[in-house]
Amino acid sequence: MSGTSGDGMHLNLFTMNSVEHVSPGSWTHPGDRSAEYTDREYWTDVARTAERGGFAAVFFADVRGVYDVYGDDRGTAVEKAVQTPSNDPGYLVPAMAEVTDSLGFAVTKSTTYTHPYQLARELSTLDHLTDGRVAFNVVTSYLESAAANLGLDGRMDKGTRYDRADEFMDVCYALWEESWDDDAVVRDAERGVYTRPDGVHAVDHEGEFFDVPGPHGCEPSPQRTPVVFQAGSSDRGRDFAAANAEAVFCSQPTEAGVREYMEDLRGRAADLGRDPDSLAFFPGIVPVVAETDAAAEEKYERLTASVDVEATLALLSGFLDMDLSELDPDQRIEHIETDAIQGTMNAFTTSDPDREWTVREVAEFSGLGTTSPVVVGSPETVADELAHWYEEVGVDGFNVKEVVRTGSLDDFVDLVSPELRERGLLADPAGGTLRERLFGGGPRLPADHPGRS
């Protein structure tokens, strides 16, 4: 058993346009370049390195608001740079695309605080500029601080957020897929006709959250709809992912959790009339690699020592919507349904029922990459582990998480990528759009995807 495309595993660099992403405290490590996140040259270096290493895409996380749940005070998040400060990832894409030929870019955008007509235009523009190398990581937003700053009395409850997200995607699909005919643009200079008016259509959407007459303001981009990523983990989130996702980011820390998630999501997709094997799954992975296993273990010990436990608890408190400062460190984490990131809660409760986590264990585990497994070893050892996940578990690739920036990426590209290539395990990302490289078909959404109908 192996992944969807069958031509080798795909790699995404999982990062964020901020000082810290998911390894709190690592910015203090000697040689870390995280503070350069505001520099264009930093990101063009990252793009060149990722492409050299055979990465399919750079996957940009993003957040609205500040993680101010821990201790009921935003001070820790600000002081410790817990995903604050951060900049908009979308503006990095043109610069990074300019210095690469095949690297894709997955941009996180929230359906909670944006409008589909505006977002459809933004992503169509990026898809044009990159010759079809863009993906849309669909998320909903839950932080109270974001709601307050965006003019709302309080955050939306989870049900409302997903109702809005469902309608949001309906509008986007209509704009991207239906509004312009393939042959609407004729560019007939002799007649002075650039576009046939009868080839451009209103979408006439009238819904609970949006009224969008259309038409779309952009002519069709290479992919029309960007590749759709999603990571829903609550029951409602899994339904949303099954209906919309082409590629799914898995956030479970164990193999058992990933297997359960994949099986469940494929079943839900099949119930919706989709080919369940068309979904691509990308678990997060945190590689710590060196020339030898012993050197990698030494590096791991140094990195672990640099983890900021308080910053980790502040990040997790925001993810869980639970103030972990109020709990005993040896208290077991109990499963609750929250309005925050349900995947983080599930990762330490229901995804692997044979494992029970205390607050202390969660904090220690999460210091490097939060909810994803850490793989420590030589290039051969790391490649063995990735091969197991690809060949035996059936994942399609990995969202590779950084610890030291850009050291983690540099080490992976210089040491692990050559080993994967030698084994024939790394997919060749050359040519075509991002959708074609990931799935091996055409540039458009597949025929059984709800967005095509």
C-alpha positions in Angstrom: 0.0 0.0 0.0 1.3 3.5 -0.8 0.0 6.9 -1.5 -2.5 8.3 -4.0 -0.2 9.3 -6.8 1.9 6.2 -6.7 5.0 7.9 -8.1 6.7 8.6 -4.7 6.1 10.5 -1.6 5.4 14.3 -1.7 7.0 16.7 0.8 5.6 20.0 2.0 7.6 22.4 4.2 5.3 23.3 7.1 6.2 26.8 8.2 4.7 30.2 9.1 5.5 33.8 8.3 6.4 34.5 12.0 9.2 34.2 14.5 7.9 31.0 16.0 5.6 28.3 14.5 5.3 25.0 16.4 8.6 24.6 18.3 8.4 27.4 21.0 11.8 28.6 22.2 13.8 27.4 19.2 14.4 30.9 18.0 17.0 31.2 20.9 19.0 28.3 19.5 22.5 29.3 18.1 22.3 29.9 14.4 18.5 30.0 14.2 17.3 32.5 11.5 13.7 32.9 12.7 14.1 36.6 13.3 14.7 37.1 9.6 11.1 36.2 8.8 10.5 39.8 7.8 13.2 39.7 5.1 12.4 38.8 1.5 15.8 37.1 1.1 15.1 34.7 3.9 12.0 33.4 2.1 13.7 33.2 -1.3 16.5 31.2 0.3 13.8 28.9 1.8 12.1 28.5 -1.6 15.3 27.6 -3.4 16.4 25.1 -0.8 13.0 23.4 -0.7 12.9 23.0 -4.4 16.4 21.7 -4.5 15.3 19.1 -1.9 12.4 17.9 -4.1 9.6 19.5 -2.0 6.3 19.7 -3.7 5.2 22.8 -1.8 5.7 25.2 1.1 2.7 25.0 3.3 2.1 28.3 5.2 0.2 28.1 8.5 -1.5 31.3 9.7 -3.6 32.6 12.6 -5.8 35.5 13.3 -5.5 36.9 16.8 -3.2 36.3 19.8 -3.0 33.1 21.9 -4.2 34.8 25.1 -5.8 31.8 26.8 -2.8 30.7 29.0 -3.1 32.5 32.3 -5.9 34.6 30.7 -3.2 37.0 29.6 -1.6 37.7 26.2 1.6 38.6 27.8 3.2 35.2 27.5 2.4 34.8 23.9 3.8 38.3 23.1 6.9 37.9 25.3 7.7 34.4 24.0 6.9 35.1 20.3 4.2 32.4 20.3 3.1 32.8 16.7 3.3 36.6 17.5 4.4 38.7 15.7 3.4 37.2 12.3 2.8 38.5 8.8 0.4 37.6 6.0 1.8 34.6 4.1 0.2 35.4 0.8 2.5 38.2 0.0 5.5 35.9 0.1 4.3 33.8 -2.8 5.3 36.0 -5.8 8.8 36.5 -4.5 9.3 32.8 -3.8 7.7 31.8 -7.1 10.0 34.1 -9.0 13.1 32.1 -7.9 11.6 28.6 -8.4 10.2 26.6 -11.3 8.0 23.8 -9.7 7.6 24.6 -6.0 4.0 25.0 -4.9 2.5 27.2 -2.2 -0.3 26.3 0.1 -1.7 29.5 1.7 -3.9 29.3 4.8 -7.0 31.5 4.7 -9.9 31.6 7.1 -13.5 31.4 5.9 -14.6 33.0 9.2 -13.3 36.6 8.7 -12.9 36.9 5.0 -15.4 37.2 2.1 -15.4 34.6 -0.7 -15.7 37.1 -3.6 -12.5 38.8 -2.4 -10.6 35.6 -1.5 -11.5 34.0 -4.9 -9.9 37.0 -6.6 -6.7 36.9 -4.5 -6.1 33.2 -5.0 -6.9 33.4 -8.8 -4.3 36.2 -9.0 -1.7 34.0 -7.3 -2.6 31.0 -9.4 -2.0 33.1 -12.6 1.3 34.6 -11.3 2.7 31.1 -10.3 1.5 29.2 -13.4 -0.8 27.1 -11.3 1.3 26.4 -8.2 -1.2 27.5 -5.5 -3.2 25.6 -2.9 -5.8 26.9 -0.5 -5.6 25.6 3.1 -9.1 26.1 4.3 -9.5 26.9 8.0 -12.0 28.5 10.4 -11.0 31.0 13.1 -11.9 30.7 16.8 -9.8 33.1 18.9 -11.7 35.7 20.8 -9.0 38.3 20.2 -9.5 37.9 16.4 -13.3 38.3 16.7 -12.9 41.4 18.8 -10.4 43.1 16.5 -12.6 42.3 13.4 -15.7 44.0 14.8 -17.6 41.1 16.3 -19.2 40.9 19.7 -17.7 37.4 20.2 -16.4 34.4 18.3 -18.7 32.3 16.3 -19.5 28.9 17.7 -18.1 25.9 15.8 -21.4 25.0 14.2 -21.9 28.5 12.8 -18.3 28.6 11.6 -18.7 25.4 9.6 -22.1 26.5 8.2 -20.4 29.6 7.0 -17.4 27.6 5.6 -19.7 25.3 3.7 -21.4 28.3 2.0 -18.1 30.1 1.6 -16.8 27.2 -0.5 -20.0 26.9 -2.5 -19.5 30.6 -3.6 -15.8 30.1 -4.4 -16.5 27.0 -6.5 -19.2 28.8 -8.4 -16.8 31.8 -9.1 -13.8 29.6 -10.0 -15.5 26.8 -11.9 -18.7 28.1 -13.4 -18.5 31.9 -14.0 -16.2 31.9 -17.0 -16.3 29.5 -19.9 -13.1 28.0 -21.1 -13.3 29.9 -24.4 -14.7 33.1 -23.1 -11.4 35.0 -23.6 -10.8 35.4 -27.3 -8.3 38.3 -27.5 -9.5 39.4 -30.9 -7.6 42.6 -31.6 -9.0 43.0 -35.1 -12.6 43.1 -33.7 -11.6 44.8 -30.5 -13.1 42.0 -28.4 -11.1 40.6 -25.5 -13.8 38.6 -23.9 -17.2 37.3 -25.2 -19.9 38.6 -22.9 -22.0 35.5 -23.4 -19.1 33.4 -22.0 -19.1 35.2 -18.6 -21.9 34.3 -16.2 -23.3 35.6 -13.0 -23.4 33.1 -10.1 -26.5 34.6 -8.4 -25.7 33.2 -5.0 -28.2 34.1 -2.3 -27.5 32.4 1.0 -27.6 32.7 4.8 -24.2 34.4 5.0 -23.4 35.7 1.5 -25.2 37.3 -1.4 -22.8 37.2 -4.4 -24.3 37.9 -7.8 -20.9 37.6 -9.6 -19.5 37.1 -12.1 -15.9 36.4 -11.0 -13.6 39.3 -11.7 -10.7 37.1 -13.0 -10.4 35.0 -16.1 -9.8 31.3 -15.5 -6.4 30.6 -13.9 -4.4 27.5 -14.8 -6.1 25.4 -12.1 -9.3 27.5 -11.8 -9.7 26.2 -8.2 -6.5 26.0 -6.3 -5.6 22.6 -4.7 -7.8 22.3 -1.6 -6.0 21.4 1.7 -7.9 20.9 4.9 -7.3 19.4 8.4 -10.7 19.1 10.0 -10.7 16.8 13.1 -13.9 17.4 14.9 -16.9 15.4 13.7 -18.2 18.4 11.8 -14.7 19.2 10.6 -14.2 15.7 9.2 -17.4 16.1 7.3 -16.1 19.4 5.9 -12.8 17.8 4.9 -14.5 14.8 3.3 -16.6 17.2 1.1 -13.9 19.6 0.1 -10.3 18.4 0.7 -8.1 17.0 -2.0 -5.2 16.8 0.4 -5.5 16.4 4.1 -3.0 17.5 6.8 -3.1 14.9 9.7 -2.1 16.2 13.1 -2.1 13.0 15.1 1.0 12.0 17.1 0.8 8.3 16.6 0.4 5.8 13.8 -2.8 4.4 15.2 -4.3 7.9 15.3 -3.3 8.6 11.7 -4.7 5.2 10.5 -8.0 5.9 12.3 -8.3 9.4 10.8 -7.5 8.2 7.2 -10.0 5.3 7.4 -12.8 7.5 8.8 -12.2 10.3 6.3 -12.2 8.0 3.3 -15.5 6.5 4.5 -17.1 9.9 4.7 -15.8 10.9 1.3 -17.2 7.7 -0.2 -20.6 8.4 1.4 -20.5 11.7 -0.5 -19.9 10.0 -3.9 -16.2 10.8 -4.0 -13.5 8.3 -4.8 -12.1 7.6 -1.3 -8.7 6.8 -2.7 -8.4 10.2 -4.3 -7.8 11.9 -1.0 -4.1 12.5 -0.2 -2.9 12.4 3.4 0.0 14.3 4.8 0.9 13.7 8.4 3.1 16.2 10.2 6.7 14.9 10.9 9.5 16.5 12.9 12.9 15.3 11.5 16.0 15.6 13.6 18.8 14.3 11.3 22.6 14.2 11.4 25.3 12.1 9.7 25.0 9.3 12.3 22.3 8.1 14.7 24.6 9.1 17.6 25.0 12.6 16.3 21.3 13.0 15.7 20.6 11.9 19.3 23.0 14.5 20.6 21.3 17.2 18.4 17.9 16.1 19.7 19.1 16.5 23.3 20.3 20.0 22.6 17.1 21.0 20.9 15.0 19.5 23.7 17.0 21.6 26.2 16.1 24.8 24.3 12.3 24.2 24.4 10.5 26.9 26.2 7.9 25.0 28.3 5.9 28.0 29.3 5.6 29.1 25.7 4.6 25.6 24.7 1.8 25.6 27.3 0.7 29.0 26.0 0.5 27.7 22.4 -1.3 24.6 23.5 -3.7 26.5 25.6 -4.6 28.6 22.6 -5.0 25.4 20.4 -7.1 23.7 23.0 -9.1 26.8 24.3 -8.1 25.5 27.8 -5.9 27.4 30.3 -3.3 24.7 31.1 -1.8 26.9 33.8 -4.8 26.0 36.0 -4.2 22.2 35.8 -1.9 20.0 37.8 1.1 19.0 35.7 0.3 15.3 36.4 -3.4 15.6 35.7 -4.6 13.5 32.7 -5.9 15.4 29.7 -9.6 14.6 29.4 -11.4 14.8 26.1 -13.8 17.7 25.7 -15.4 19.2 22.6 -14.1 22.7 22.2 -14.6 25.6 19.9 -10.9 25.7 19.2 -8.6 23.3 17.3 -10.3 19.9 17.9 -7.5 18.1 16.3 -5.1 19.0 19.1 -7.6 17.8 21.7 -8.2 14.6 19.7 -4.5 14.0 19.3 -4.0 13.5 23.0 -7.4 11.9 23.8 -9.5 9.9 21.3 -7.1 9.3 18.4 -5.2 6.7 20.3 -7.3 5.4 23.2 -4.5 3.1 24.4 -2.4 6.1 25.4 -3.2 8.5 28.3 -1.4 11.9 28.4 -0.8 14.1 31.4 -0.4 17.9 31.1 3.3 17.4 31.7 3.7 14.8 29.0 1.8 16.8 26.5 4.0 19.8 27.2 7.2 17.8 26.9 6.0 16.0 23.7 4.8 19.2 22.1 7.9 21.3 22.5 9.2 20.1 19.1 6.5 20.3 16.5 3.4 20.1 18.8 1.3 17.1 17.8 3.5 15.4 15.3 6.0 12.5 15.7 9.6 13.3 16.1 12.0 11.2 14.0 15.6 11.2 15.1 18.5 9.6 13.3 20.9 9.3 10.4 19.6 9.9 6.8 19.1 6.1 6.5 17.1 5.9 9.8 14.9 8.8 8.9 14.3 7.5 5.4 13.4 4.1 6.9 10.7 5.7 9.0 9.3 7.8 6.2 9.3 4.7 4.0 7.3 2.8 6.6 4.6 5.5 6.7 4.5 5.8 2.9 4.6 2.1 2.1 2.8 0.5 5.0 0.5 3.1 6.5 -0.4 4.5 3.0 0.2 8.2 3.5 1.0 10.3 0.4 3.8 12.4 1.9 4.6 14.6 4.9 4.3 18.1 6.2 7.9 18.5 7.4 8.0 20.7 10.5 11.0 22.8 11.4 12.7 23.1 14.7 15.7 25.3 13.9 15.2 27.7 11.0 16.6 27.2 8.4 18.8 24.4 9.8 16.1 21.8 10.0 15.3 22.3 6.3 18.9 22.5 5.3 19.7 19.2 7.1 16.8 17.4 5.5 17.5 18.6 2.0 21.3 17.8 2.3 21.0 14.5 4.0 17.5 12.9 3.7 16.4 14.0 0.2 19.4 12.3 -1.5 18.7 9.1 0.5 15.0 9.2 -0.6 15.9 9.8 -4.2 18.4 7.0 -4.2 15.6 4.6 -3.0 13.2 5.9 -5.6 10.8 7.2 -2.9 10.8 10.9 -3.6 8.3 12.1 -6.2 9.6 14.2 -9.1 7.9 17.6 -8.8 8.9 18.8 -12.2 6.4 20.3 -14.7 2.7 21.1 -14.7 0.5 22.6 -12.1 0.6 21.7 -8.4 -2.5 19.6 -8.8 -0.9 17.7 -11.7 2.2 17.0 -9.7 0.4 15.9 -6.6 -2.2 13.7 -8.2 -1.0 12.8 -11.7 -4.2 13.9 -13.5 -5.1 17.2 -15.1 -5.0 20.7 -13.7 -8.7 20.9 -12.8 -10.7 19.6 -9.9 -11.5 15.9 -10.5 -15.0 15.2 -11.9 -16.3 13.7 -8.6 -15.3 16.6 -6.5 -18.4 18.6 -5.2 -16.8 21.8 -6.5 -17.1 20.6 -10.1 -20.8 20.1 -9.8 
